[in-house]
Amino acid sequence: MKKVYLSLFYYLFLFSQQAWAQVIQLERIGFTTSEGIYLESDIYLPDTLQPHPTVLLRTPYGKFQYKKVGLFFAERGYATVIQDVRGKFESSGDFFPFQNERTDGLSTLDWASKQVWSNGDVGMFGVSYPAFCALTLAADQHPALKTIVNISGWVEPADMATDGGALHLLLNLPWLLHEETLTRRDLGDYDLDSLLRYLPIKDALRSVGIESKAWENSGVLDQLNQDYAYEQVDIPILHLCGAFDFVKKGTLKAYQALRARRKKHQKLIFGPWFHNQYLTSLTEVGILECGDSSEMGYDALLEKAAEWFDQYLKEHPGKSAPYPAPEVFFLVANTWQKVPQFLQETNCGESWYIQGVEAANSRFGGGTLLTHSASKAANDQFLFDPYQPVPTNGGANFHFFPAQLGVKDQSELEEREDILVYTSQAFTQTKRVAGNIKLRLFAATDGPDTDFTAKLVLVDKQGIAMNMADGIIRARYRNGRAKEELLVPNRVYEYTIDLGVTAFEIPLDYRLRLEISSSNFPKYDRNSNNEIDAFEAKALRSARQTIYFGPDHPTRLILPFICNQ
């Protein structure tokens, strides 16, 4: 591997050769860390000899893909460093997702801030994994790191890889299959349907000759950054994600944690998008058209990032509002609104209670969803067969699978006998929901473990059932993945299912609907319904599920309606 180290003489020589250009591009510039790992970058410089504020992007996806980013920021007056992370493309070492980005990132900040083209002030930029590379450094208080633009990033990998204790299968397996090697594999070379159904799922990659430490030892990432010192973060951060972004939980968690600690200059933009949609001109999220105001595009996204960097790397931060209100896009209404109370506890939330399924599989569901609890104790039942799971139909899913992104009509799925459906009366006034949706569920199963799923659906006047949010809970991990607790069969437990964060309008004469089931496959791996964890189970059994409601077991949906409507 060719290694080029940038010296003052080398920089002056290149400048003298290319001073006519608007941007000077330096390729394959590297340094070696104290661990002996060679990290290589492409560098884009404004065509002046002054030191510049610096933008750093670290990526596992190949620095060659980010030339547009490098040229854009260099033209705006920033020295821009695009670096391959350890074990990817032109950098040495072994790639193990997430594990080395903190140490290597700090070493890169040391190196970049001391170069002749840098004035010592660095802002980090990234979308998805590159945003993780930035956020994981924010608590270290490195003197060079002044600000971050966090687009769909996260601090704790477990927030992205698991949900409610279940494995986000449709993300983890294809991503590792595609990205874990030095460059990447072609997913078209593999039968993904067979791999996703392989038992035990732990051996799926091994079944096609791939040894994956990250896949087979995924538990080592469960604890990574769970002790993250948010209180030590003291830099401005722009956070951006979308309602159907599969990593929104991690992005919003970082924002919430910093705002709860009264950290200044934390700005949130919450759009309608699926992952990476903001890099395109698309305005549709599945079957839902979101209108022109939802369009972002790569150029506009870079402009937002540049405006942020201009403010915090070139100007004085005191000129901006210390606690800006989140900018929130409301689905269905197709409007942006500043919502100061977004993601905060208010007294405007409501609990909506389920009542029994009286006529299963009718177009508007058999059960009802009301603002008061049932007066009598009762229950509904269904059989969960993991060999015939409820298929994934839209939602916040991995963008490699465009047919599964965003809003889809759930009407046909609701004909299944293993989905319980509860529907409200038509709304007589327009209301808006904005925040975290949760279901308090009282349920029992006839085995030592199982899953329960929930989906919030908005039903229009024509009966089209549009998924707004969904979630899952794996019973053995109901108190967190660090604490495995099997069930006593047929005992009633209370579960909290986190359906995630969204924002949408309920127009006049629309209805809300809650779906309860036990699978969402292949988004999540299937539960074995026995003592063996789903990741290692070689066989699956069916489970009899019982959902309870009434005075003693008030199963209820908690909706964050916004105040002052």
C-alpha positions as CSV (number, residue, x, y, z in Angstrom):
1,M,0.0,0.0,0.0
2,K,1.4,3.4,-1.0
3,K,1.6,5.7,2.0
4,V,1.9,9.5,1.6
5,Y,2.5,11.8,4.5
6,L,1.7,15.4,4.2
7,S,4.5,17.8,5.0
8,L,4.7,21.6,4.7
9,F,7.1,21.3,1.8
10,Y,4.7,18.8,0.0
11,Y,1.7,21.0,0.6
12,L,3.5,24.1,-0.8
13,F,4.7,22.1,-3.8
14,L,1.2,20.9,-4.6
15,F,-0.2,24.4,-4.1
16,S,2.4,25.8,-6.5
17,Q,1.4,23.3,-9.1
18,Q,-2.4,23.6,-8.7
19,A,-2.9,27.2,-7.4
20,W,-5.1,27.9,-10.4
21,A,-7.7,25.5,-9.2
22,Q,-10.6,26.5,-6.9
23,V,-9.9,23.4,-4.8
24,I,-6.7,21.5,-4.2
25,Q,-7.3,17.8,-3.9
26,L,-4.7,15.6,-2.1
27,E,-5.2,11.9,-2.5
28,R,-4.0,9.0,-0.3
29,I,-2.7,11.1,2.6
30,G,-2.1,8.9,5.7
31,F,-0.7,8.6,9.1
32,T,-0.1,5.7,11.5
33,T,-1.6,5.6,15.0
34,S,0.2,4.6,18.1
35,E,-1.3,1.1,17.7
36,G,0.4,0.9,14.3
37,I,-2.8,1.3,12.3
38,Y,-2.5,3.2,9.0
39,L,-5.4,5.5,8.3
40,E,-5.7,7.0,4.9
41,S,-7.6,10.1,3.8
42,D,-8.4,12.2,0.7
43,I,-8.0,15.9,1.5
44,Y,-9.7,18.8,-0.2
45,L,-8.3,22.3,0.4
46,P,-9.3,25.9,-0.5
47,D,-6.8,27.4,-2.9
48,T,-5.1,29.7,-0.4
49,L,-2.1,29.2,1.9
50,Q,-4.0,30.2,5.1
51,P,-4.9,27.5,7.7
52,H,-8.6,26.8,7.6
53,P,-11.3,25.4,9.9
54,T,-11.5,21.7,9.1
55,V,-14.4,19.3,8.4
56,L,-13.7,15.7,9.1
57,L,-15.7,12.7,7.9
58,R,-14.7,9.1,8.8
59,T,-16.4,6.3,6.8
60,P,-16.5,2.6,6.3
61,Y,-18.1,3.1,2.8
62,G,-15.1,4.2,0.8
63,K,-13.7,7.7,0.9
64,F,-13.9,7.8,-2.9
65,Q,-17.7,8.1,-2.6
66,Y,-17.5,11.5,-0.9
67,K,-15.7,13.6,-3.4
68,K,-18.8,15.8,-3.7
69,V,-18.7,16.4,0.1
70,G,-15.0,17.3,-0.1
71,L,-15.3,19.7,-3.0
72,F,-18.4,21.4,-1.5
73,F,-16.8,22.2,1.9
74,A,-13.5,23.2,0.4
75,E,-15.3,25.6,-1.8
76,R,-16.9,27.0,1.3
77,G,-13.5,27.7,2.9
78,Y,-13.0,24.5,4.9
79,A,-10.1,22.0,4.8
80,T,-11.9,18.7,4.4
81,V,-10.7,15.3,5.4
82,I,-12.5,12.2,4.2
83,Q,-11.0,9.1,5.8
84,D,-11.4,5.3,5.5
85,V,-11.9,3.8,8.9
86,R,-9.8,1.0,10.2
87,G,-9.9,-2.2,8.0
88,K,-11.9,-0.6,5.2
89,F,-10.6,0.1,1.7
90,E,-7.2,2.0,2.0
91,S,-6.8,1.9,5.8
92,S,-5.1,-1.1,7.5
93,G,-6.2,-3.3,10.3
94,D,-9.4,-5.4,10.8
95,F,-12.8,-3.9,10.6
96,F,-15.1,-4.7,13.5
97,P,-18.1,-2.4,13.4
98,F,-18.2,0.5,16.0
99,Q,-15.4,-0.9,18.2
100,N,-12.4,1.1,17.1
101,E,-14.0,4.4,16.0
102,R,-13.4,6.2,19.3
103,T,-9.6,5.5,19.6
104,D,-9.0,6.0,15.9
105,G,-11.2,9.1,15.8
106,L,-9.3,10.8,18.6
107,S,-6.0,10.0,16.9
108,T,-7.3,11.5,13.7
109,L,-8.3,14.7,15.5
110,D,-4.8,14.9,17.0
111,W,-3.3,14.5,13.5
112,A,-5.6,16.7,11.5
113,S,-5.7,19.6,13.9
114,K,-1.9,19.9,13.8
115,Q,-1.5,20.0,10.0
116,V,-0.4,23.2,8.3
117,W,-3.7,23.6,6.4
118,S,-5.8,23.4,9.6
119,N,-6.3,26.3,12.1
120,G,-6.9,23.7,14.8
121,D,-10.8,23.9,14.9
122,V,-12.6,20.8,13.6
123,G,-16.2,20.1,12.8
124,M,-17.3,16.5,12.1
125,F,-19.9,15.7,9.5
126,G,-21.6,12.4,8.7
127,V,-24.6,10.5,7.6
128,S,-25.4,7.2,9.4
129,Y,-22.2,5.3,10.4
130,P,-20.0,8.4,9.8
131,A,-22.3,10.3,12.2
132,F,-21.7,7.5,14.8
133,C,-17.9,8.1,14.2
134,A,-18.5,11.7,15.2
135,L,-20.9,11.3,18.1
136,T,-18.7,8.7,19.8
137,L,-16.0,11.4,20.2
138,A,-18.3,14.2,21.6
139,A,-17.9,13.4,25.3
140,D,-14.1,13.3,25.2
141,Q,-13.8,17.0,25.0
142,H,-11.0,16.9,22.5
143,P,-9.8,20.5,22.2
144,A,-10.0,20.5,18.4
145,L,-13.6,19.2,18.1
146,K,-15.8,22.2,18.1
147,T,-19.1,21.0,16.6
148,I,-20.9,18.1,14.9
149,V,-23.5,17.7,12.2
150,N,-25.2,14.5,13.1
151,I,-27.4,13.1,10.3
152,S,-29.1,9.8,11.3
153,G,-26.3,9.0,13.8
154,W,-26.3,7.2,17.1
155,V,-24.2,6.8,20.2
156,E,-25.2,3.2,21.3
157,P,-25.0,0.6,18.6
158,A,-27.6,-1.5,20.4
159,D,-30.2,1.3,19.7
160,M,-29.9,0.5,16.0
161,A,-29.2,-3.3,16.1
162,T,-32.0,-4.3,18.5
163,D,-35.5,-3.1,19.3
164,G,-37.3,-4.2,22.5
165,G,-34.8,-7.0,22.9
166,A,-35.4,-8.4,19.4
167,L,-32.8,-8.5,16.7
168,H,-33.3,-6.1,13.8
169,L,-32.7,-8.9,11.4
170,L,-33.5,-7.1,8.1
171,L,-30.8,-4.6,8.9
172,N,-28.1,-6.5,10.7
173,L,-27.7,-9.5,8.4
174,P,-27.7,-7.7,5.0
175,W,-25.5,-4.9,6.3
176,L,-22.8,-7.2,7.6
177,L,-23.1,-9.4,4.5
178,H,-22.5,-6.3,2.4
179,E,-20.1,-4.2,4.5
180,E,-18.0,-6.4,6.8
181,T,-15.2,-7.1,4.4
182,L,-12.4,-4.8,3.3
183,T,-14.5,-3.5,0.4
184,R,-18.0,-5.0,0.1
185,R,-19.9,-8.1,-1.2
186,D,-22.7,-8.1,-3.7
187,L,-26.0,-9.0,-2.1
188,G,-27.2,-10.3,-5.4
189,D,-24.9,-13.2,-5.0
190,Y,-26.9,-14.6,-2.0
191,D,-30.4,-15.9,-1.5
192,L,-31.4,-13.4,1.2
193,D,-34.9,-15.0,1.7
194,S,-33.3,-18.3,2.7
195,L,-30.6,-16.6,4.8
196,L,-33.2,-14.7,6.8
197,R,-35.2,-17.9,7.5
198,Y,-32.1,-20.0,8.3
199,L,-32.1,-21.8,11.6
200,P,-30.3,-21.2,13.8
201,I,-30.0,-17.7,12.6
202,K,-26.7,-17.4,14.3
203,D,-25.2,-19.8,11.7
204,A,-26.8,-18.1,8.7
205,L,-23.6,-16.4,7.4
206,R,-21.6,-19.5,8.2
207,S,-24.0,-21.5,6.0
208,V,-22.7,-19.6,3.0
209,G,-19.0,-19.8,4.0
210,I,-18.7,-16.5,5.8
211,E,-17.0,-16.3,9.2
212,S,-18.3,-13.1,10.9
213,K,-17.1,-12.2,14.4
214,A,-19.5,-9.3,14.5
215,W,-22.5,-11.5,13.7
216,E,-21.7,-14.4,15.9
217,N,-20.6,-12.3,18.8
218,S,-23.1,-9.5,18.4
219,G,-23.5,-9.4,22.2
220,V,-20.2,-7.6,22.6
221,L,-21.8,-4.5,21.1
222,D,-24.8,-4.5,23.5
223,Q,-22.9,-2.6,26.1
224,L,-20.8,-0.3,23.9
225,N,-21.3,3.3,24.9
226,Q,-24.1,2.5,27.4
227,D,-22.0,4.4,29.9
228,Y,-21.6,7.3,27.5
229,A,-20.9,10.6,29.5
230,Y,-23.5,12.9,27.9
231,E,-22.9,15.3,30.8
232,Q,-19.4,15.9,29.4
233,V,-20.6,16.9,25.9
234,D,-20.1,20.6,25.6
235,I,-20.3,21.3,21.8
236,P,-23.1,22.4,19.5
237,I,-24.7,19.6,17.5
238,L,-27.2,19.7,14.6
239,H,-29.3,16.5,14.7
240,L,-31.4,15.4,11.8
241,C,-33.4,12.2,11.1
242,G,-36.8,11.1,9.8
243,A,-40.0,9.4,11.0
244,F,-39.3,6.3,8.9
245,D,-35.6,6.2,9.5
246,F,-34.5,2.9,11.1
247,V,-31.9,4.6,13.2
248,K,-34.1,7.4,14.5
249,K,-34.2,5.9,18.0
250,G,-30.4,6.5,18.4
251,T,-30.5,10.0,16.8
252,L,-33.3,11.1,19.0
253,K,-31.9,9.5,22.1
254,A,-28.7,11.5,21.8
255,Y,-30.6,14.7,21.2
256,Q,-32.9,14.1,24.2
257,A,-30.1,13.1,26.5
258,L,-28.2,16.4,25.7
259,R,-31.3,18.6,26.0
260,A,-32.3,17.0,29.3
261,R,-28.9,18.1,30.6
262,R,-29.6,21.6,29.4
263,K,-26.8,21.4,26.8
264,K,-26.9,24.5,24.6
265,H,-27.1,24.7,20.8
266,Q,-28.6,21.3,20.2
267,K,-30.9,21.6,17.2
268,L,-33.2,18.9,15.9
269,I,-34.8,18.6,12.5
270,F,-37.3,15.8,12.3
271,G,-38.6,15.1,8.8
272,P,-40.9,12.5,7.2
273,W,-38.0,10.6,5.6
274,F,-36.8,7.1,5.5
275,H,-33.0,6.5,5.9
276,N,-31.0,8.5,3.3
277,Q,-34.1,9.9,1.6
278,Y,-32.9,13.4,2.5
279,L,-30.1,12.8,0.1
280,T,-32.6,12.6,-2.7
281,S,-35.5,14.7,-4.2
282,L,-38.1,12.0,-3.3
283,T,-41.2,13.3,-1.5
284,E,-43.0,10.0,-1.2
285,V,-42.7,7.8,1.9
286,G,-44.2,4.6,0.7
287,I,-47.7,5.3,-0.5
288,L,-47.8,8.7,1.3
289,E,-47.0,11.8,-0.7
290,C,-45.5,14.4,1.6
291,G,-45.4,17.4,-0.7
292,D,-42.7,19.7,-1.9
293,S,-41.9,21.1,1.5
294,S,-40.6,17.6,2.5
295,E,-37.9,17.6,-0.2
296,M,-34.4,17.9,1.0
297,G,-31.8,16.7,-1.5
298,Y,-28.0,16.3,-1.2
299,D,-27.2,19.9,-2.1
300,A,-29.7,21.4,0.4
301,L,-28.4,19.0,3.1
302,L,-24.8,20.1,2.5
303,E,-26.0,23.8,2.6
304,K,-27.6,23.2,6.0
305,A,-24.4,21.6,7.3
306,A,-22.3,24.5,5.9
307,E,-24.6,27.0,7.6
308,W,-24.1,25.2,10.9
309,F,-20.3,25.0,10.5
310,D,-20.2,28.7,9.4
311,Q,-21.9,29.6,12.7
312,Y,-19.9,27.5,15.0
313,L,-16.5,27.3,13.3
314,K,-16.3,30.8,11.8
315,E,-18.6,33.0,13.8
316,H,-19.5,33.4,17.5
317,P,-22.0,30.8,18.9
318,G,-23.6,33.4,21.1
319,K,-25.4,34.8,18.1
320,S,-27.7,31.8,17.8
321,A,-30.5,30.7,20.1
322,P,-29.1,28.5,22.9
323,Y,-32.2,26.2,23.0
324,P,-33.8,26.2,19.5
325,A,-37.2,24.5,19.2
326,P,-37.3,21.3,17.2
327,E,-38.4,21.6,13.6
328,V,-41.0,18.9,13.1
329,F,-42.7,17.7,9.9
330,F,-46.3,16.5,10.4
331,L,-47.2,13.6,8.1
332,V,-50.6,13.8,6.4
333,A,-50.8,17.5,7.1
334,N,-47.5,17.9,5.1
335,T,-46.4,20.9,7.1
336,W,-43.4,21.9,9.2
337,Q,-43.9,23.3,12.7
338,K,-41.7,24.4,15.5
339,V,-42.7,22.3,18.5
340,P,-40.9,23.3,21.7
341,Q,-42.5,20.4,23.7
342,F,-41.5,17.8,21.2
343,L,-40.1,14.7,23.1
344,Q,-40.8,16.4,26.4
345,E,-43.3,15.3,29.0
346,T,-46.5,17.3,28.8
347,N,-50.0,17.1,30.2
348,C,-51.5,16.8,26.7
349,G,-51.0,13.0,26.3
350,E,-54.0,10.7,26.3
351,S,-54.5,7.0,27.1
352,W,-56.6,5.0,24.7
353,Y,-57.8,1.6,25.9
354,I,-58.7,-1.5,24.0
355,Q,-62.0,-3.3,24.2
356,G,-62.8,-6.8,23.0
357,V,-62.7,-8.2,19.5
358,E,-66.4,-8.8,18.7
359,A,-66.3,-9.4,15.0
360,A,-62.8,-10.4,14.0
361,N,-61.5,-9.4,10.6
362,S,-64.2,-6.9,9.7
363,R,-62.9,-3.9,7.6
364,F,-62.8,-1.6,10.6
365,G,-61.5,-4.3,13.0
366,G,-63.3,-6.4,15.6
367,G,-62.2,-4.5,18.7
368,T,-62.5,-0.9,19.7
369,L,-60.1,1.8,20.9
370,L,-61.6,4.2,23.5
371,T,-60.5,6.9,25.9
372,H,-61.8,4.9,28.9
373,S,-61.1,1.4,30.1
374,A,-63.5,-1.5,29.7
375,S,-65.8,-1.9,32.6
376,K,-65.5,-5.7,32.7
377,A,-62.4,-8.0,32.7
378,A,-62.0,-9.8,29.4
379,N,-59.4,-11.1,27.0
380,D,-58.7,-11.8,23.3
381,Q,-56.6,-14.7,22.0
382,F,-54.6,-15.7,19.0
383,L,-52.1,-18.4,17.9
384,F,-48.6,-17.2,17.0
385,D,-46.9,-19.6,14.5
386,P,-43.3,-18.5,13.9
387,Y,-43.2,-20.6,10.8
388,Q,-46.0,-18.5,9.4
389,P,-45.0,-15.1,10.7
390,V,-46.8,-11.8,10.0
391,P,-44.8,-10.3,7.1
392,T,-43.2,-6.9,7.3
393,N,-45.3,-4.4,5.5
394,G,-43.6,-1.0,5.5
395,G,-42.2,1.0,8.4
396,A,-38.8,2.3,9.5
397,N,-36.7,-0.3,7.6
398,F,-33.3,-0.7,6.1
399,H,-33.1,1.3,2.9
400,F,-31.6,-1.5,0.9
401,F,-35.1,-2.8,0.5
402,P,-37.2,0.1,-1.0
403,A,-40.4,-2.0,-1.3
404,Q,-40.5,-2.1,2.6
405,L,-40.0,1.6,3.3
406,G,-42.5,3.9,4.8
407,V,-46.3,3.9,4.7
408,K,-48.1,0.9,3.3
409,D,-51.8,-0.1,3.3
410,Q,-52.3,-2.6,6.2
411,S,-55.8,-3.7,5.3
412,E,-55.0,-7.0,3.7
413,L,-52.7,-8.0,6.6
414,E,-55.5,-7.2,9.0
415,E,-57.5,-10.2,7.6
416,R,-55.0,-12.5,9.3
417,E,-56.3,-14.4,12.4
418,D,-53.0,-13.8,14.3
419,I,-53.5,-10.0,14.3
420,L,-55.9,-8.4,16.8
421,V,-57.3,-5.1,15.5
422,Y,-58.8,-2.3,17.7
423,T,-60.2,0.8,16.0
424,S,-61.4,4.2,17.3
425,Q,-64.5,6.1,16.2
426,A,-64.0,8.7,13.5
427,F,-62.4,11.9,14.9
428,T,-64.8,14.8,15.0
429,Q,-62.0,17.4,15.1
430,T,-58.4,17.5,13.7
431,K,-55.7,16.6,16.2
432,R,-51.9,16.2,15.9
433,V,-49.7,13.6,17.5
434,A,-46.0,14.4,18.0
435,G,-43.7,12.3,20.2
436,N,-43.1,8.9,21.5
437,I,-45.9,6.3,21.2
438,K,-46.1,3.5,23.8
439,L,-48.4,0.6,24.5
440,R,-48.9,-0.7,28.0
441,L,-49.8,-4.3,27.4
442,F,-51.2,-7.0,29.7
443,A,-50.6,-10.4,28.2
444,A,-49.8,-14.0,28.8
445,T,-48.4,-16.8,26.7
446,D,-48.2,-20.6,27.2
447,G,-44.4,-20.8,27.1
448,P,-41.3,-19.4,28.7
449,D,-40.7,-16.7,26.1
450,T,-42.4,-15.0,23.2
451,D,-42.7,-11.7,21.3
452,F,-45.5,-9.1,21.2
453,T,-45.8,-6.5,18.5
454,A,-47.8,-3.3,18.2
455,K,-48.6,-1.1,15.2
456,L,-50.3,2.3,15.2
457,V,-52.4,2.8,12.1
458,L,-54.2,5.8,10.7
459,V,-57.3,4.9,8.7
460,D,-58.6,7.3,6.1
461,K,-62.2,7.9,4.9
462,Q,-61.7,5.2,2.2
463,G,-60.5,2.6,4.7
464,I,-56.8,2.7,3.7
465,A,-54.9,1.7,6.8
466,M,-51.6,3.6,7.0
467,N,-48.9,2.5,9.4
468,M,-47.6,5.4,11.4
469,A,-45.4,3.6,14.0
470,D,-44.6,0.1,15.2
471,G,-42.6,-1.7,17.9
472,I,-41.9,-5.1,19.5
473,I,-41.0,-6.5,22.9
474,R,-39.1,-9.8,23.5
475,A,-40.5,-11.1,26.8
476,R,-37.3,-12.5,28.2
477,Y,-35.7,-9.1,27.7
478,R,-38.7,-7.1,28.9
479,N,-36.4,-5.4,31.5
480,G,-33.5,-4.9,29.1
481,R,-31.1,-7.2,27.2
482,A,-28.7,-7.2,30.1
483,K,-31.2,-9.0,32.3
484,E,-32.7,-12.2,30.8
485,E,-35.9,-13.3,32.6
486,L,-37.9,-16.2,31.3
487,L,-41.7,-16.2,31.8
488,V,-43.9,-18.4,33.9
489,P,-46.3,-19.9,31.3
490,N,-49.9,-18.5,31.4
491,R,-49.0,-15.8,34.0
492,V,-50.2,-12.3,33.1
493,Y,-47.3,-9.8,32.7
494,E,-47.3,-6.1,32.0
495,Y,-45.2,-5.1,29.0
496,T,-44.2,-1.7,27.6
497,I,-43.9,-1.7,23.9
498,D,-42.1,1.4,22.5
499,L,-43.5,2.2,19.1
500,G,-41.0,5.0,18.6
501,V,-41.3,8.6,17.7
502,T,-43.5,10.1,15.0
503,A,-45.5,13.2,14.1
504,F,-48.7,13.2,12.1
505,E,-52.1,14.8,11.8
506,I,-55.4,13.0,12.3
507,P,-57.9,14.8,9.9
508,L,-61.6,15.0,10.4
509,D,-63.4,11.6,10.0
510,Y,-60.1,9.6,10.2
511,R,-59.7,6.8,12.7
512,L,-56.9,5.5,14.8
513,R,-56.2,1.7,14.9
514,L,-54.0,-0.5,17.0
515,E,-52.8,-3.8,15.8
516,I,-51.4,-6.4,18.2
517,S,-49.6,-9.5,17.1
518,S,-46.4,-11.4,17.8
519,S,-44.2,-11.1,14.7
520,N,-43.0,-8.6,12.1
521,F,-40.7,-10.7,9.8
522,P,-38.1,-10.4,8.5
523,K,-37.7,-7.0,10.1
524,Y,-37.3,-8.8,13.4
525,D,-36.1,-12.4,14.0
526,R,-38.7,-14.9,15.0
527,N,-39.0,-16.0,18.6
528,S,-38.6,-19.7,19.3
529,N,-41.3,-19.4,22.1
530,N,-39.1,-21.7,24.3
531,E,-36.1,-21.4,26.6
532,I,-33.6,-21.2,23.8
533,D,-32.9,-17.7,22.7
534,A,-34.1,-16.9,19.2
535,F,-30.5,-16.3,17.9
536,E,-29.5,-19.9,18.7
537,A,-32.8,-21.8,18.3
538,K,-32.8,-24.6,15.8
539,A,-36.6,-25.2,16.0
540,L,-39.6,-23.0,16.7
541,R,-42.9,-23.7,18.5
542,S,-46.3,-22.1,18.2
543,A,-47.6,-20.1,21.2
544,R,-51.1,-19.4,22.4
545,Q,-51.3,-15.6,23.2
546,T,-53.8,-14.0,25.5
547,I,-54.3,-10.2,25.6
548,Y,-56.1,-8.8,28.7
549,F,-58.1,-5.7,29.2
550,G,-60.5,-4.2,31.8
551,P,-60.2,-2.7,35.2
552,D,-57.5,-5.0,36.5
553,H,-55.5,-5.1,33.3
554,P,-55.9,-1.8,31.5
555,T,-54.1,-2.4,28.2
556,R,-53.7,1.1,26.7
557,L,-52.1,3.1,24.0
558,I,-50.4,6.3,25.1
559,L,-50.5,9.0,22.5
560,P,-48.6,12.3,22.8
561,F,-51.0,14.8,21.4
562,I,-49.5,18.3,21.1
563,C,-50.8,21.1,23.2
564,N,-52.5,24.3,22.2
565,Q,-54.2,23.0,19.1
